[in-house]
Amino acid sequence: MRGQRSLLLGPARLCLRLLLLLGSRRRCPPLLRGLVQRWRYGKVCLRSMLYNSFGGSDTAVDAAFEPIYWLVDNVIRWCGVVFVVLVIVLTSSIVAIAYLCVLPLILRTYSVPRLCWHFFYSHWNLILIVFHYYQAITTPPGYPPQGRNDIATVSICKKCIYPKPARTHHCSVCNRCVLKMDHHCRILLLSLLRLPTSSSPVFTPFLSSVALALGALTVWHAVLISRGETSIERHINKKERRRLQAKGRVFRNHYNYGCLDNWKLFLGVDTGRHWLTRVLLPSSHLPHGNGIIWDPPPWVTAQSASVMAV
């Protein structure tokens, strides 16, 4: 079979080379010369469209799933409202069941110290859930400032056609760029991030309060926070790590200050008392920085130079 193909393609390739050779001569007919020039121009255009140093299997998969992404972004946007209503209904139903069914049983069977402990812990947990979820769905995620030319940018958004600061990505659901975007959460009806003026510092206590229902998601985000990266940056850093490893170099995430310092930076813990006032108690504080310049805070033990990453 391969021999038959070579017998057929061999003469065709030979004729094509002869035509190209004749077309390059000065005394060649204009028609043949025009065909040769069109062939070479089309070949260059085809190679330029297919060449991409960052291309690969992931790029091909993204292109194949583009219709599905369009369907999710344009047809299922209203599901976020449904999810928010379901969370409110679910939380309210659990509270109603606890007061109407569980509380009378506890009052009859538990001792006074145990009753006081359950009463304190359950209401503390309820206050945290309600407060943090309200903060999460009402806090703006943070967008790049418009109309300013003094902001350090690393690339241009292909959809917004606007400069993007470091760690900024485009949210197709919100239809705009978001500072240090992690993903768009339909339970919160907004894009979720890990940056100043974002909802993620209040989203993590909310996840920890309902860890039984969202245990896997809680563990996944805890790992990402410990590494100092977002969900999008994990994929970018993975590709960059492989690329540098092939060249015999070591990849380093300049935003990773160590597990403990990453959590302190994420939760906004600057002093020891902040573990009580900002973690164990409801707090609407803003984390360190402004989401555009990523200088490490002064209390970070593993200092590193300020860098800009896509």
Buried (B, 14 or more C-beta within 10 A) or exposed (E): EEEEEEEEEEEEEEEEEEBBEBBEEEEBEEEBBEBBEEBEEEEEEEEEEEEEEEEEEEEEEEEEEEEEEEEBBEEEBEBBEEBBEEBEEEBEEBBEEEEEEEBEEBEEEBEEEEBEEBBEEBEBEBEBBBBBBEBBBEBEBBBBEEEEEEEEBBEEBEEBEBBBBBBBBBBBBBEBBBBBBBBBBBBBBBBBBBBBBBBBBBBBBBBBBBEEEBEEBBEBBBEBBBBBBBBBBBEBBEEBBEEEEEEEEEEEBBBBBBEEBBBBBBBBBBEEEBEEEBBEEBBEBEBBBBBBEBBBBEEBEEEBEEEBBE
